[in-house]
């Protein structure tokens, strides 16, 4: 019998991992959605990400991924690229100035495997100080299986520790987190379409169109690590929940578009009031809502959101 010493060819599987959690300013590996990046041209990049089929906070609705998974993916993209592509050191603080997105809800449908997406990022309007960016904008086309899932744009600032300390005027310390007031009572789960009280970020007031921002610093996703201010993703969640609570419905509503301008940091130790009003021209299946946040007598952020009934998708 002839003996062969040749080994059969084997196909090595493609190996996928997440980017380092430090690059996306996360403490928990399970909350890192980005899986890689590459340069595509001058100030142009392709970032890859994977969305889980199930998540403790960004839960699916009737077979659709949560649109705020997109927002968190974008939020992770700008620290990643500032560090790996623009050499911003660790310890610098990033601050959201604006966030916009419009999403194709049909492309949110869940499949039998986790959702793989590509973010085609173009960076523009970069302002530098001593060779490091202090502000930049990103336009992002989000693609899933060759189909445009969403278009997003964002602008943010990059602050050195010294600059951040001046911006925060002595409030940039973790003692504020440790001594944050207890979260007030939540409004009903029905009004915001949430299953768990822990995930509700609005507290009731006497007016049906006005709420107190509910800040629970023990929340394992929204407060993945200690902060000296309310995180941007909690503020985006308040826009979603206010859009739902203004006209509650038993049918789930998801934000298919959002435009948020951040004017100032939202402090942990002062009440912040969320106000909402419906804009004209909406339908029962799709409505546009304006949401404002007031703290200390000024607007902390202003926003509009388009809320869509998932049964109409």
Secondary structure, 3 states (H helix, E strand, C coil): CCCCCCCCCCCCCCCCCCCCHHHHCCCCHHHCCEEEEEEEECCEEEEEEEECCCCCCCCCECCECCCHHHHHHHHHHHHHHHHHCCCCCCCCEEEEEEEEEEECHHHHECCCCCEEEEEEEEEEEEEEECCEEEEEEEEEEEEECCEEEEEEEEEEEEECHHHHHHHHCCCCCCHHHHCCCCCCCCCCHHHHCCCCHHHCCEEECCCCCEEEECCCCCCCCCCCCCCCCCCHHHHHHHHHHHHHHCCCCCCCEEEEEEEEEECCCCCCCCCCEEEEEECCCCCCCEEEEEEEEEECCEEEEEEEEEEEEHHHC
